[in-house]
Amino acid sequence: MSVAAIDAKGIPAPSVTVNPWLIAIVVALASFMEVLDTTIANVALPYIAGGMGVSEDEASWVVTTYLVSNAIILTASGFLARTLGRKTFFLICLGIFTVSSILCGFAPNLNALLLFRILQGLGGGGMVPVAQSILADAFPPAKRGQAFAVFGIAVVVAPVVGPTLGGWLSDNLSWHWCFLINAPVGVFAIALIAAVLQEPATAKAKGVQPQDNRFDFIGFALVATFLGALEVVLDRGLEDDWFASPFIITFAAICAAAFVLMIPWEMTRRNPMIDLRMVATRQFGACFLVMLATGAILLATTQFLPQLVQQDFGYTATWAGLVLSPGGIVTMMMMFAVGRLAARVQPKYLIVAGALVIAASMYSMTNVYGDLGFWFMARSRMLIGVGLPLIFVPIMAASYDGIPAGKTDQASALINAARNTGGSIGVSIVSNVLTHRQQFHQSRLVEQVTPSSPQYQDTLHQVTDFFVAQGNSLAQAHQQAIQWIGQQVQTQASFLSYMDAFWVLMLISLSAIPLALTLRKVKLGGPAPMGH
């Protein structure tokens, strides 16, 4: 990228050429670090709870506070980037994120850790949408698909790496390193971004018009309240028994009230915090919904596939992470391939192909049973690794199509908000399916396990004989046999509930197909919009 620096007298300085791929790598590294922190702390919660002397339920607020603050700042990121300058805002966000990560690692108690996680979420939430604008400006039109592929690696692979890295750090070092690991990476990224990134000359020339620089405080408060309360309800609903909890009822009411007030306010503002008319358009609205579904599948499969193999197959945390690793490698390779395809194939066809591949992966997982091996699980994840890039990269091109230059900041923030919110919705849906369907299947299976039935008695005798052969007394073997049968019922109920969850995820994936087909054709290889 050739950037002309302006000296104090207003005379352009000689152009400085910076390799755009260096910018892409540095920006993607910062984005990777931010997205990583949405999942890295999940597996460390038992360690955090034990280290701070609190319950695991209390420790789970470490995840909730980050998601809430992350969602809140997303909507204001466009305004702040325009006001402060893209580079300045990105460096401020990265600095806040890095410092708060260090503070999280040294937090003396849970209250301090939650405060620092809020700061971390505020710093991290502003980086990802601005990163997209930086990449759009740094690359020529023909290579922007490949640039977004690098960005896609950060956003899609980071949630996969998070649980594996978090588990390894917690097992071998301590939970503090789940946060402290950001410090050297953050300092390195800050130094490189300060050195290589410049404000685009077009932004300096245009300036910001006063009427475009007014901050919609009321709109921001309503949007932030809506998204923040929604994240709390989704993340805490299952643990607090949903609407049997006054806490959840209160936040659901706050969420609904903010949403109802937000619509007329934002629809009547000249410069709203979020342009609801944009979401209501066929092109952007369809992209928004597809990204919701993509976020749901990405985070739900990342969280619950390791849980399945640990819970029902006896995998360790390390092996559960390794189940995801081949899929992460496939995703990285596919990102670059799709980056090239995006310049030749219409986005809607790539999205349809990706949705079908993911649906096929989810369908294969509906046949889960106890004798499946490591590579069955890994292959299913690899299929998802093929499908996600086919959706993620084209959706970036399609979502910006037809958006005015002054609205691309909002488009970027809204697409990222859709990914984050979709992830929370997906995790919440699957958690509820697993909990309630396991109870349902267990009650049905127990009806068939009657002590008077010949099948039960035959199984009981065979298992009792087995335990007797292991050196137990007849009475002990009899009790162990009864316990074993009970465990088998619970295991089968768990398998059946996971089958139901994968059916739901398959339907979510298929729902993206009609939405994708509504997208209009875009100009392939044309200029990507720039946010600032």
HELIX and SHEET records of a PDB file:
HELIX    1   1 PRO A   20  LEU A   36  1                                  17    
HELIX    2   2 LEU A   45  MET A   52  1                                   8    
HELIX    3   3 GLU A   56  ALA A   59  1                                   4    
HELIX    4   4 TRP A   61  LEU A   74  1                                  14    
HELIX    5   5 SER A   77  LEU A   84  1                                   8    
HELIX    6   6 ARG A   86  GLY A  105  1                                  20    
HELIX    7   7 LEU A  110  GLY A  125  1                                  16    
HELIX    8   8 MET A  127  ALA A  138  1                                  12    
HELIX    9   9 PRO A  141  LYS A  143  5                                   3    
HELIX   10  10 ARG A  144  ASN A  172  1                                  29    
HELIX   11  11 TRP A  177  LEU A  180  1                                   4    
HELIX   12  12 ASN A  182  VAL A  196  1                                  15    
HELIX   13  13 ALA A  201  LYS A  206  1                                   6    
HELIX   14  14 PRO A  210  ASP A  212  5                                   3    
HELIX   15  15 PHE A  217  ARG A  236  1                                  20    
HELIX   16  16 TRP A  242  ALA A  244  5                                   3    
HELIX   17  17 PRO A  246  MET A  267  1                                  22    
HELIX   18  18 LEU A  276  VAL A  279  1                                   4    
HELIX   19  19 ARG A  282  ASP A  312  1                                  31    
HELIX   20  20 ALA A  317  LEU A  341  1                                  25    
HELIX   21  21 PRO A  347  MET A  365  1                                  19    
HELIX   22  22 PHE A  374  TYR A  400  1                                  27    
HELIX   23  23 ALA A  405  LYS A  407  5                                   3    
HELIX   24  24 THR A  408  GLN A  448  1                                  41    
HELIX   25  25 PRO A  454  ALA A  469  1                                  16    
HELIX   26  26 LEU A  474  LEU A  517  1                                  44    
SHEET    1   A 2 SER A   2  VAL A   3  0                                        
SHEET    2   A 2 VAL A  16  THR A  17 -1                                        
END                                                                             
